[in-house]
Amino acid sequence: MAMINILLSDFSFDEKWAYENLKRILKKEDKVCICALTFFDDTKTIEDWNRQFKKGQGYYYRLYQDVFKRYGIHSIEWIEYFNDSYQQMKEKIERSSVLYIPGGAPDLFMKRIRECRIKKVLKNYKGIVIGVSAGAMVQLDCFHITPDDEYSDFQYMNGLGYLQDFDIEVHYTGSNHQKKYIKKVIEEKQIPVFGIKEKGGMIIQNNQIECFGQIEKI
């Protein structure tokens, strides 16, 4: 199966703005693996993780799962950072046809996949990869982080390397602050930057980029 990469800013991809573009890609027989490793570093224990992600308890559990109901998908597994062994993580990823990387902290995601020794497993993935916010950023070979409430400094980071030759600005509003750092990326990297607004996204397949909804190529 050829890889399909879906890059989004917002997790509500069951709404019309996204559904009309993704329904030809996501099928009811798909098996989803939610790679919930993008949480911020204030999640330090299994109890912290459960409050966010545990079935029947975690706030994000239904939030991340329910979007797939619109597509008729019910086979969903989670990567459980505090519980799963390397082998369990590897098997969950490899038996899935859709890998979902939620939003959060892109730098901590890259740190955790190295720590869990699953970076190579993810780099070799051949299915559909859906990334929201941080989950979109880490699909690139190199991405930038624009300073915000969570990150005080601009920085470049290496990602999973699924996609090359462009960069993205998630949660794009067209603010002067964002434009300042987008200009820096364009000048230093000599590549285009796509500004993905809340109701916008990108589909990349066979090196072809398809944009939908609210998105600007800068």
Accessible surface in RSA format (square Angstrom, percent):
REM  Atomic radii and reference values for relative SASA: ProtOr
REM  Chains: A
REM  Algorithm: Lee & Richards
REM  Probe-radius: 1.40
REM  Slices: 20
REM RES _ NUM      All-atoms   Total-Side   Main-Chain    Non-polar    All polar
REM                ABS   REL    ABS   REL    ABS   REL    ABS   REL    ABS   REL
RES MET A   1   143.21  74.2  73.66  48.8  69.55 165.6  71.83  61.1  71.38  94.6
RES ALA A   2    56.52  52.0  35.77  55.2  20.75  47.2  45.96  64.7  10.56  28.0
RES MET A   3    38.12  19.7  26.54  17.6  11.58  27.6  18.17  15.4  19.95  26.4
RES ILE A   4    15.75   9.0  15.75  11.7   0.00   0.0  15.75  11.3   0.00   0.0
RES ASN A   5     4.88   3.4   4.88   4.7   0.00   0.0   0.00   0.0   4.88   4.7
RES ILE A   6     0.00   0.0   0.00   0.0   0.00   0.0   0.00   0.0   0.00   0.0
RES LEU A   7     0.00   0.0   0.00   0.0   0.00   0.0   0.00   0.0   0.00   0.0
RES LEU A   8     0.00   0.0   0.00   0.0   0.00   0.0   0.00   0.0   0.00   0.0
RES SER A   9     3.19   2.7   0.00   0.0   3.19   7.3   0.00   0.0   3.19   4.5
RES ASP A  10    24.77  17.4  22.61  22.5   2.16   5.1   2.16   5.1  22.61  22.6
RES PHE A  11    76.39  38.2  76.39  47.3   0.00   0.0  76.39  46.3   0.00   0.0
RES SER A  12    11.29   9.5  10.88  14.5   0.40   0.9  11.29  24.0   0.00   0.0
RES PHE A  13     0.00   0.0   0.00   0.0   0.00   0.0   0.00   0.0   0.00   0.0
RES ASP A  14    39.77  27.9  37.27  37.1   2.50   5.9   1.60   3.8  38.17  38.1
RES GLU A  15    76.83  44.1  72.26  54.7   4.57  10.9  32.61  63.1  44.22  36.1
RES LYS A  16   153.47  74.9 147.94  90.8   5.53  13.2  90.18  81.2  63.28  67.4
RES TRP A  17    43.56  17.5  26.74  12.9  16.82  39.5  38.97  20.8   4.58   7.4
RES ALA A  18     0.00   0.0   0.00   0.0   0.00   0.0   0.00   0.0   0.00   0.0
RES TYR A  19    43.51  20.3  43.51  24.8   0.00   0.0   9.39   7.1  34.12  42.1
RES GLU A  20    81.17  46.6  63.94  48.4  17.24  41.0  27.51  53.2  53.67  43.8
RES ASN A  21    33.21  22.9  32.84  31.7   0.36   0.9   0.36   0.9  32.84  31.7
RES LEU A  22     0.00   0.0   0.00   0.0   0.00   0.0   0.00   0.0   0.00   0.0
RES LYS A  23    93.11  45.4  85.36  52.4   7.75  18.5  48.40  43.6  44.72  47.6
RES ARG A  24   125.08  52.5 105.60  53.8  19.48  46.4  67.58  92.4  57.50  34.9
RES ILE A  25    19.03  10.8   8.24   6.1  10.79  26.0  12.05   8.7   6.98  18.9
RES LEU A  26     4.24   2.4   0.00   0.0   4.24  10.7   0.00   0.0   4.24  11.4
RES LYS A  27    90.49  44.1  88.45  54.3   2.03   4.8  59.38  53.4  31.11  33.1
RES LYS A  28   157.48  76.8 142.55  87.5  14.94  35.6  84.71  76.2  72.77  77.5
RES GLU A  29   127.70  73.3 102.57  77.6  25.13  59.8  69.62 134.7  58.09  47.4
RES ASP A  30    14.72  10.3  12.96  12.9   1.76   4.2   1.27   3.0  13.45  13.4
RES LYS A  31   107.22  52.3 107.13  65.7   0.08   0.2  53.51  48.2  53.71  57.2
RES VAL A  32     2.82   1.9   0.00   0.0   2.82   6.8   0.00   0.0   2.82   7.7
RES CYS A  33     0.21   0.2   0.21   0.2   0.00   0.0   0.21   0.5   0.00   0.0
RES ILE A  34     0.00   0.0   0.00   0.0   0.00   0.0   0.00   0.0   0.00   0.0
RES CYS A  35     0.00   0.0   0.00   0.0   0.00   0.0   0.00   0.0   0.00   0.0
RES ALA A  36     1.24   1.1   0.14   0.2   1.10   2.5   1.24   1.7   0.00   0.0
RES LEU A  37     0.00   0.0   0.00   0.0   0.00   0.0   0.00   0.0   0.00   0.0
RES THR A  38     4.12   2.9   3.92   4.0   0.21   0.5   0.00   0.0   4.12   6.2
RES PHE A  39    10.72   5.4   2.17   1.3   8.55  22.3  10.00   6.1   0.72   2.1
RES PHE A  40    72.97  36.5  70.36  43.6   2.60   6.8  70.36  42.7   2.60   7.4
RES ASP A  41    90.51  63.4  87.70  87.3   2.81   6.7  21.15  49.8  69.36  69.2
RES ASP A  42   108.88  76.3  91.24  90.8  17.64  41.7  40.89  96.2  67.99  67.8
RES THR A  43     9.49   6.8   2.95   3.0   6.54  15.6   0.41   0.6   9.08  13.7
RES LYS A  44   145.09  70.8 120.67  74.0  24.43  58.2  92.44  83.2  52.65  56.1
RES THR A  45    60.88  43.3  57.44  58.2   3.43   8.2  57.55  77.3   3.33   5.0
RES ILE A  46    51.34  29.2  49.36  36.8   1.98   4.8  49.36  35.5   1.98   5.4
RES GLU A  47    98.40  56.5  96.38  72.9   2.03   4.8  51.34  99.3  47.07  38.4
RES ASP A  48    29.44  20.6  27.35  27.2   2.08   4.9   6.20  14.6  23.24  23.2
RES TRP A  49     6.66   2.7   6.66   3.2   0.00   0.0   6.66   3.5   0.00   0.0
RES ASN A  50    25.90  17.9  25.90  25.0   0.00   0.0   0.60   1.4  25.31  24.5
RES ARG A  51   139.94  58.8 129.10  65.8  10.85  25.8  59.89  81.9  80.05  48.5
RES GLN A  52    41.71  23.3  41.54  30.4   0.17   0.4  19.57  41.7  22.14  16.8
RES PHE A  53    10.30   5.2   8.22   5.1   2.09   5.4   8.22   5.0   2.09   6.0
RES LYS A  54    98.96  48.3  95.95  58.9   3.01   7.2  51.42  46.3  47.54  50.6
RES LYS A  55   155.06  75.6 139.34  85.5  15.72  37.4  82.42  74.2  72.63  77.4
RES GLY A  56    81.50 100.5   0.00   N/A  81.50 100.5  43.98 120.7  37.52  84.0
RES GLN A  57   100.45  56.2  68.48  50.0  31.97  76.1  36.00  76.6  64.46  48.9
RES GLY A  58     8.36  10.3   0.00   N/A   8.36  10.3   0.00   0.0   8.36  18.7
RES TYR A  59   150.58  70.3 134.52  76.5  16.06  41.8 106.24  79.8  44.34  54.7
RES TYR A  60    71.76  33.5  71.76  40.8   0.00   0.0  27.16  20.4  44.60  55.0
RES TYR A  61    30.82  14.4  30.82  17.5   0.00   0.0  16.87  12.7  13.95  17.2
RES ARG A  62   155.88  65.4 155.70  79.4   0.18   0.4  60.84  83.1  95.04  57.6
RES LEU A  63    47.31  26.4  40.49  29.0   6.83  17.2  44.71  31.4   2.60   7.0
RES TYR A  64    17.66   8.2  17.47   9.9   0.19   0.5   4.63   3.5  13.03  16.1
RES GLN A  65    33.03  18.5  32.01  23.4   1.02   2.4   2.00   4.3  31.02  23.5
RES ASP A  66    42.75  29.9  38.61  38.4   4.14   9.8  19.60  46.1  23.14  23.1
RES VAL A  67     7.22   4.8   7.19   6.5   0.03   0.1   7.19   6.2   0.03   0.1
RES PHE A  68     0.00   0.0   0.00   0.0   0.00   0.0   0.00   0.0   0.00   0.0
RES LYS A  69   116.39  56.8 102.63  63.0  13.76  32.8  66.59  59.9  49.80  53.1
RES ARG A  70   114.99  48.3  90.68  46.2  24.30  57.9  38.73  52.9  76.25  46.2
RES TYR A  71    14.53   6.8   0.96   0.5  13.57  35.3   7.75   5.8   6.77   8.3
RES GLY A  72    28.93  35.7   0.00   N/A  28.93  35.7  22.34  61.3   6.59  14.8
RES ILE A  73     1.03   0.6   0.00   0.0   1.03   2.5   0.00   0.0   1.03   2.8
RES HIS A  74   141.57  77.4 113.94  79.2  27.63  70.7  80.70  83.2  60.87  70.8
RES SER A  75    53.97  45.6  42.46  56.7  11.50  26.5  32.77  69.8  21.20  29.7
RES ILE A  76    32.78  18.7   6.88   5.1  25.90  62.4   7.00   5.0  25.78  70.0
RES GLU A  77    56.61  32.5  52.10  39.4   4.51  10.7  30.67  59.3  25.94  21.2
RES TRP A  78    17.44   7.0  13.33   6.5   4.10   9.6  13.33   7.1   4.10   6.7
RES ILE A  79     0.00   0.0   0.00   0.0   0.00   0.0   0.00   0.0   0.00   0.0
RES GLU A  80    53.09  30.5  53.09  40.2   0.00   0.0   2.90   5.6  50.19  41.0
RES TYR A  81    44.88  21.0  32.25  18.3  12.63  32.9  14.46  10.9  30.42  37.5
RES PHE A  82    67.90  34.0  33.78  20.9  34.12  88.8  39.14  23.7  28.76  82.3
RES ASN A  83    90.89  62.7  60.13  58.1  30.76  74.1  20.87  50.2  70.02  67.7
RES ASP A  84    20.91  14.6   7.02   7.0  13.89  32.8   0.20   0.5  20.71  20.7
RES SER A  85    56.66  47.9  45.92  61.3  10.74  24.7  50.87 108.3   5.78   8.1
RES TYR A  86    65.52  30.6  55.47  31.6  10.04  26.1  34.19  25.7  31.33  38.6
RES GLN A  87    89.97  50.3  88.91  65.0   1.06   2.5  45.36  96.5  44.61  33.8
RES GLN A  88    87.40  48.9  85.68  62.6   1.72   4.1  25.32  53.9  62.08  47.1
RES MET A  89     3.71   1.9   3.71   2.5   0.00   0.0   3.50   3.0   0.21   0.3
RES LYS A  90    55.78  27.2  55.78  34.2   0.00   0.0  26.80  24.1  28.98  30.9
RES GLU A  91    73.48  42.2  70.42  53.3   3.06   7.3  21.37  41.3  52.11  42.5
RES LYS A  92    27.33  13.3  27.04  16.6   0.28   0.7  17.21  15.5  10.12  10.8
RES ILE A  93     0.36   0.2   0.36   0.3   0.00   0.0   0.36   0.3   0.00   0.0
RES GLU A  94   100.05  57.4  69.21  52.4  30.84  73.4  34.79  67.3  65.26  53.3
RES ARG A  95   122.32  51.4 103.21  52.6  19.12  45.5  61.43  84.0  60.89  36.9
RES SER A  96    15.86  13.4   1.99   2.7  13.87  32.0   2.97   6.3  12.88  18.1
RES SER A  97    29.73  25.1  26.81  35.8   2.92   6.7  29.15  62.1   0.57   0.8
RES VAL A  98     0.00   0.0   0.00   0.0   0.00   0.0   0.00   0.0   0.00   0.0
RES LEU A  99     0.00   0.0   0.00   0.0   0.00   0.0   0.00   0.0   0.00   0.0
RES TYR A 100     0.45   0.2   0.45   0.3   0.00   0.0   0.00   0.0   0.45   0.6
RES ILE A 101     0.00   0.0   0.00   0.0   0.00   0.0   0.00   0.0   0.00   0.0
RES PRO A 102     1.90   1.4   1.83   1.7   0.07   0.3   1.90   1.6   0.00   0.0
RES GLY A 103    20.90  25.8   0.00   N/A  20.90  25.8  11.37  31.2   9.53  21.3
RES GLY A 104    27.30  33.7   0.00   N/A  27.30  33.7  10.54  28.9  16.76  37.5
RES ALA A 105     0.18   0.2   0.18   0.3   0.00   0.0   0.18   0.3   0.00   0.0
RES PRO A 106     4.15   3.0   4.15   3.8   0.00   0.0   4.15   3.4   0.00   0.0
RES ASP A 107    34.99  24.5  32.58  32.4   2.41   5.7   8.72  20.5  26.28  26.2
RES LEU A 108    28.60  15.9  28.60  20.5   0.00   0.0  28.60  20.1   0.00   0.0
RES PHE A 109     0.00   0.0   0.00   0.0   0.00   0.0   0.00   0.0   0.00   0.0
RES MET A 110     0.35   0.2   0.35   0.2   0.00   0.0   0.35   0.3   0.00   0.0
RES LYS A 111   117.64  57.4 116.19  71.3   1.45   3.4  63.61  57.3  54.03  57.5
RES ARG A 112    16.11   6.8  16.11   8.2   0.00   0.0   2.33   3.2  13.78   8.4
RES ILE A 113     0.00   0.0   0.00   0.0   0.00   0.0   0.00   0.0   0.00   0.0
RES ARG A 114   122.60  51.5 106.10  54.1  16.51  39.3  53.56  73.2  69.05  41.8
RES GLU A 115   101.15  58.1  69.16  52.3  31.99  76.2  49.71  96.2  51.44  42.0
RES CYS A 116    17.80  13.5   8.96  10.0   8.83  20.8   9.69  24.6   8.10   8.7
RES ARG A 117   156.81  65.8 140.63  71.7  16.18  38.5  67.43  92.2  89.38  54.2
RES ILE A 118     0.00   0.0   0.00   0.0   0.00   0.0   0.00   0.0   0.00   0.0
RES LYS A 119    59.91  29.2  59.34  36.4   0.57   1.4  26.90  24.2  33.01  35.2
RES LYS A 120   155.50  75.9 151.77  93.1   3.72   8.9  94.97  85.5  60.52  64.5
RES VAL A 121    16.64  10.9   9.57   8.7   7.07  17.0  13.78  12.0   2.86   7.8
RES LEU A 122     0.00   0.0   0.00   0.0   0.00   0.0   0.00   0.0   0.00   0.0
RES LYS A 123    95.44  46.6  78.81  48.4  16.63  39.6  51.94  46.8  43.50  46.3
RES ASN A 124    84.68  58.4  75.20  72.7   9.48  22.8  23.70  57.0  60.97  58.9
RES TYR A 125    15.25   7.1   9.54   5.4   5.72  14.9  14.58  11.0   0.67   0.8
RES LYS A 126   131.84  64.3 127.44  78.2   4.40  10.5  77.15  69.4  54.69  58.3
RES GLY A 127     6.77   8.4   0.00   N/A   6.77   8.4   4.40  12.1   2.37   5.3
RES ILE A 128     3.03   1.7   3.03   2.3   0.00   0.0   3.03   2.2   0.00   0.0
RES VAL A 129     0.00   0.0   0.00   0.0   0.00   0.0   0.00   0.0   0.00   0.0
RES ILE A 130     0.00   0.0   0.00   0.0   0.00   0.0   0.00   0.0   0.00   0.0
RES GLY A 131     0.00   0.0   0.00   N/A   0.00   0.0   0.00   0.0   0.00   0.0
RES VAL A 132     6.94   4.6   6.94   6.3   0.00   0.0   6.94   6.0   0.00   0.0
RES SER A 133    15.50  13.1  15.50  20.7   0.00   0.0   4.45   9.5  11.05  15.5
RES ALA A 134     0.94   0.9   0.78   1.2   0.16   0.4   0.82   1.2   0.12   0.3
RES GLY A 135     0.00   0.0   0.00   N/A   0.00   0.0   0.00   0.0   0.00   0.0
RES ALA A 136     0.00   0.0   0.00   0.0   0.00   0.0   0.00   0.0   0.00   0.0
RES MET A 137    18.25   9.5  18.25  12.1   0.00   0.0  12.29  10.4   5.97   7.9
RES VAL A 138     0.00   0.0   0.00   0.0   0.00   0.0   0.00   0.0   0.00   0.0
RES GLN A 139     0.00   0.0   0.00   0.0   0.00   0.0   0.00   0.0   0.00   0.0
RES LEU A 140     0.00   0.0   0.00   0.0   0.00   0.0   0.00   0.0   0.00   0.0
RES ASP A 141    56.43  39.5  49.96  49.7   6.47  15.3  17.08  40.2  39.34  39.2
RES CYS A 142    31.89  24.1  28.07  31.3   3.82   9.0  20.42  51.7  11.48  12.4
RES PHE A 143     0.74   0.4   0.51   0.3   0.23   0.6   0.74   0.4   0.00   0.0
RES HIS A 144     3.92   2.1   1.73   1.2   2.19   5.6   0.08   0.1   3.84   4.5
RES ILE A 145     5.27   3.0   5.05   3.8   0.22   0.5   5.27   3.8   0.00   0.0
RES THR A 146    17.30  12.3  10.16  10.3   7.13  17.0  10.07  13.5   7.23  10.9
RES PRO A 147    16.21  11.8  13.96  12.7   2.24   8.2  14.27  11.8   1.94  12.0
RES ASP A 148    84.08  58.9  56.93  56.7  27.16  64.2  41.62  97.9  42.47  42.4
RES ASP A 149   147.06 103.0 107.59 107.1  39.48  93.3  30.82  72.5 116.24 115.9
RES GLU A 150   106.63  61.2  72.58  54.9  34.05  81.1  22.28  43.1  84.35  68.9
RES TYR A 151    27.94  13.0  24.96  14.2   2.99   7.8  26.88  20.2   1.06   1.3
RES SER A 152    99.48  84.1  68.11  90.9  31.37  72.3  51.73 110.2  47.75  66.9
RES ASP A 153    97.78  68.5  93.31  92.9   4.47  10.6  28.11  66.1  69.68  69.5
RES PHE A 154    39.01  19.5  17.37  10.8  21.64  56.3  17.37  10.5  21.64  61.9
RES GLN A 155    63.49  35.5  58.22  42.5   5.28  12.6  22.53  48.0  40.96  31.1
RES TYR A 156    68.28  31.9  43.59  24.8  24.69  64.3  43.66  32.8  24.62  30.4
RES MET A 157    39.39  20.4  32.62  21.6   6.77  16.1  38.99  33.1   0.41   0.5
RES ASN A 158   107.03  73.8 100.40  97.0   6.63  16.0  19.77  47.6  87.27  84.3
RES GLY A 159     5.63   6.9   0.00   N/A   5.63   6.9   0.00   0.0   5.63  12.6
RES LEU A 160     1.72   1.0   0.00   0.0   1.72   4.3   0.00   0.0   1.72   4.6
RES GLY A 161    23.41  28.9   0.00   N/A  23.41  28.9   8.02  22.0  15.39  34.5
RES TYR A 162    29.71  13.9   5.43   3.1  24.28  63.2  10.14   7.6  19.57  24.1
RES LEU A 163    10.05   5.6   8.81   6.3   1.25   3.1  10.05   7.1   0.00   0.0
RES GLN A 164    85.48  47.8  74.14  54.2  11.34  27.0  27.12  57.7  58.36  44.3
RES ASP A 165   112.70  78.9  99.96  99.5  12.74  30.1  29.91  70.4  82.80  82.6
RES PHE A 166    10.01   5.0   8.98   5.6   1.03   2.7   8.98   5.4   1.03   2.9
RES ASP A 167     2.66   1.9   2.66   2.6   0.00   0.0   0.01   0.0   2.64   2.6
RES ILE A 168     1.68   1.0   0.13   0.1   1.55   3.7   0.13   0.1   1.55   4.2
RES GLU A 169    10.98   6.3   9.34   7.1   1.64   3.9   2.85   5.5   8.13   6.6
RES VAL A 170    19.87  13.1  13.73  12.4   6.13  14.8  13.73  11.9   6.13  16.6
RES HIS A 171    71.61  39.1  69.32  48.2   2.29   5.9  57.40  59.2  14.21  16.5
RES TYR A 172     7.53   3.5   3.84   2.2   3.69   9.6   0.21   0.2   7.32   9.0
RES THR A 173   101.92  72.5  70.08  71.0  31.84  75.9  68.75  92.3  33.17  50.1
RES GLY A 174    23.39  28.8   0.00   N/A  23.39  28.8  10.54  28.9  12.84  28.8
RES SER A 175    44.83  37.9  33.45  44.6  11.38  26.2  41.44  88.2   3.39   4.7
RES ASN A 176   127.49  87.9 116.84 112.9  10.64  25.6  33.28  80.1  94.20  91.1
RES HIS A 177    85.77  46.9  77.65  54.0   8.12  20.8  63.41  65.3  22.36  26.0
RES GLN A 178    20.63  11.5  20.63  15.1   0.00   0.0   6.04  12.9  14.59  11.1
RES LYS A 179   104.71  51.1  99.98  61.3   4.74  11.3  50.40  45.4  54.31  57.9
RES LYS A 180   132.04  64.4 119.01  73.0  13.03  31.0  80.62  72.6  51.43  54.8
RES TYR A 181    30.57  14.3  30.57  17.4   0.00   0.0   8.41   6.3  22.16  27.3
RES ILE A 182     1.72   1.0   1.72   1.3   0.00   0.0   1.72   1.2   0.00   0.0
RES LYS A 183   128.58  62.7 126.18  77.4   2.40   5.7  70.83  63.8  57.75  61.5
RES LYS A 184    73.26  35.7  69.29  42.5   3.97   9.5  35.97  32.4  37.29  39.7
RES VAL A 185     0.03   0.0   0.03   0.0   0.00   0.0   0.03   0.0   0.00   0.0
RES ILE A 186    52.55  29.9  52.55  39.2   0.00   0.0  52.55  37.8   0.00   0.0
RES GLU A 187   100.02  57.4  84.58  64.0  15.44  36.8  36.48  70.6  63.53  51.9
RES GLU A 188    94.18  54.1  60.22  45.6  33.96  80.9  39.14  75.7  55.04  44.9
RES LYS A 189    83.44  40.7  64.34  39.5  19.10  45.5  29.24  26.3  54.20  57.7
RES GLN A 190   143.15  80.1 114.50  83.7  28.65  68.2  54.69 116.4  88.47  67.1
RES ILE A 191    39.77  22.6  35.24  26.3   4.53  10.9  39.22  28.2   0.55   1.5
RES PRO A 192    45.57  33.2  40.87  37.3   4.71  17.1  44.92  37.1   0.66   4.1
RES VAL A 193     0.00   0.0   0.00   0.0   0.00   0.0   0.00   0.0   0.00   0.0
RES PHE A 194    10.52   5.3  10.52   6.5   0.00   0.0  10.52   6.4   0.00   0.0
RES GLY A 195     0.00   0.0   0.00   N/A   0.00   0.0   0.00   0.0   0.00   0.0
RES ILE A 196     0.00   0.0   0.00   0.0   0.00   0.0   0.00   0.0   0.00   0.0
RES LYS A 197    60.08  29.3  60.08  36.9   0.00   0.0  16.51  14.9  43.57  46.4
RES GLU A 198    68.86  39.5  67.90  51.4   0.96   2.3  51.60  99.8  17.26  14.1
RES LYS A 199    66.74  32.6  66.16  40.6   0.58   1.4  51.35  46.2  15.40  16.4
RES GLY A 200     0.00   0.0   0.00   N/A   0.00   0.0   0.00   0.0   0.00   0.0
RES GLY A 201     0.00   0.0   0.00   N/A   0.00   0.0   0.00   0.0   0.00   0.0
RES MET A 202     0.00   0.0   0.00   0.0   0.00   0.0   0.00   0.0   0.00   0.0
RES ILE A 203     5.63   3.2   4.99   3.7   0.64   1.6   4.99   3.6   0.64   1.7
RES ILE A 204     9.50   5.4   8.92   6.6   0.57   1.4   8.92   6.4   0.57   1.6
RES GLN A 205    68.31  38.2  64.87  47.4   3.44   8.2  11.33  24.1  56.98  43.2
RES ASN A 206   107.46  74.1  82.50  79.7  24.96  60.1  32.86  79.1  74.60  72.1
RES ASN A 207   144.03  99.3 115.29 111.4  28.74  69.2  26.94  64.8 117.09 113.2
RES GLN A 208   129.58  72.5 126.24  92.3   3.34   8.0  46.31  98.6  83.27  63.2
RES ILE A 209    73.05  41.6  39.67  29.6  33.38  80.5  39.95  28.8  33.10  89.8
RES GLU A 210    66.53  38.2  62.53  47.3   4.00   9.5  36.84  71.2  29.70  24.2
RES CYS A 211    55.30  41.8  26.75  29.8  28.55  67.1  15.64  39.6  39.65  42.8
RES PHE A 212    13.60   6.8   6.84   4.2   6.76  17.6  13.60   8.2   0.00   0.0
RES GLY A 213    53.97  66.6   0.00   N/A  53.97  66.6  21.28  58.4  32.69  73.2
RES GLN A 214    94.51  52.8  87.66  64.1   6.85  16.3  33.01  70.3  61.50  46.6
RES ILE A 215    32.80  18.7   9.83   7.3  22.97  55.4   9.83   7.1  22.97  62.3
RES GLU A 216    75.27  43.2  70.65  53.4   4.62  11.0  29.82  57.7  45.45  37.1
RES LYS A 217   145.79  71.1 111.05  68.1  34.73  82.7  56.56  50.9  89.23  95.1
RES ILE A 218    68.59  39.0  37.89  28.2  30.70  74.0  62.97  45.3   5.62  15.2
END  Absolute sums over single chains surface
CHAIN  1 A    10531.1       8682.2       1848.9       5144.5       5386.7
END  Absolute sums over all chains
TOTAL         10531.1       8682.2       1848.9       5144.5       5386.7
